[in-house]
Amino acid sequence: MRQTWIIYKSDDPDGAGWEDRQLLPSGSLTSILSEEWHYSSTPEIPKVGDRFREYANVQDPGNGVTHGRDGDWVVVRVCQFASFDTDERIVVCYCQYKPINAQWRELRHGAPVDELLEASQQKA
């Protein structure tokens, strides 16, 4: 299984949208907008024109994730770096700030783990 770290990064640290970027614990801005880990032999790599997703709990902020939407940052360049001696890869997606008025949409969740375990035990 391949391990892929996808990093979304501002292509211009001083450009538009700087105020929407994450603050580091030290209080300074970072050019990293978001990151994801994928564990798959064929991960889907972002393409130019893609927007990365934003997630939140619109009812109770800071308490899990209930909704998602397309973000305000668009991928304008993709660079891939692969390890020669492991099955690991890093993908850096450089993004530009192009805000849209995307609506939050409720995420569909599967059955709770307890329900799945109970159902599988009843079949056994």
N, C-alpha and C positions, 0 to 999 in steps of 0.2 A: 504494500500500500504506500502510495506517495503522500508525503506531507508537504503542503503548500501554504506559505504565509503570504497573504495578500495585504498590501499596505496601500491605502489611499492617501495621497499627499498633495498639498497645495503646490501648484507649479510656480506660484509667485507669492512668497511669504508676506509681502507688503500689499498685495492686490486686494481687490474688492472681496468682501466676505470675511476679512480677517477677524471681525468681532464675533463671528459664529464658530470660530475654531475652539478647540478644547484648551483649557488651561492645565498646565502641569501642577503637581502639588506645590511647587515652589512659587506659583503665581505667574510664571512666564508662559507665553504662547508657544505652541508647537506647530510645525507645518504638517504633522500627521493628523489627518481628519478622521480616519477610522482604520481598523484592521480586522482581518478574519483569518481563521485557520481552517483549512480543508484537508480531510483525510480520505483520499480517494485515488484510485489509480488513474482516473481521467477527470480531474477537477475542471469545472467550468471557469475559464479565465476571462475576466472582464475585457470588453472591447471598447475602442474609441467610440464615444457617444453614449455609453452606458452611464447611468446614475447609480450611486450606491444608495442602499436603503437606510432609512432611519427608523428606529424602534423606540417606543415609549409606552408607559402606562398612563393614558390620558385621564383616567379617573383618580388614580392614586400614584402620582409621580414618585419614583424611587422604589417602587414595590413590584418588581417584575416587569414583564413586557406583555402588553395586550393588543397593541396596534402597530401598524407599519405604514410607511409611505416612501415614495421616491424622494431622494434628497435634493438639495440645491446645488450639489457639486457634480460636474460632468467630466468623465474621463476623456482626456485629450491626447494622452501618450501612455503606452504600456511598455515596460522593460522587464524582462525575465532573466533571472539568474539561477543557474542550476549547480548543484554540488557535483564534483567529479567522483567522489568516493561514497556518497550516500544517496538515498532516494528523496532528497529534500530540495525544495525550490522556493525562491522568493520572487514575488511579482510586485513591482512598484507601479502603481497607477497614478500618474500625475493628473491633477484635476483643476478645472477652472470653475469659479463661482458663477452660476447662471440660475438664479432663483426662479422657482415656479410656485404655483399655488396648489400644491398637492394636498389632497384630503387624507386624513388618517383613516385607515381601514382596519376593522377588527380582524385579528389573526384567528385562524381556525386552529384549535388544539385537538389532539387525539385524546383517547381515553386515558384516565389516570393509570399509573403503573399498577396500583393495587387491583383495579378492575381487570387489567390484562392478565395479571398473575392468577387471579381467581378463576377467570375463564379458562386459562390454559390448564389449571389443576383439575377443573371439572371434566375436561375432555380426556384427561389421562386415566 
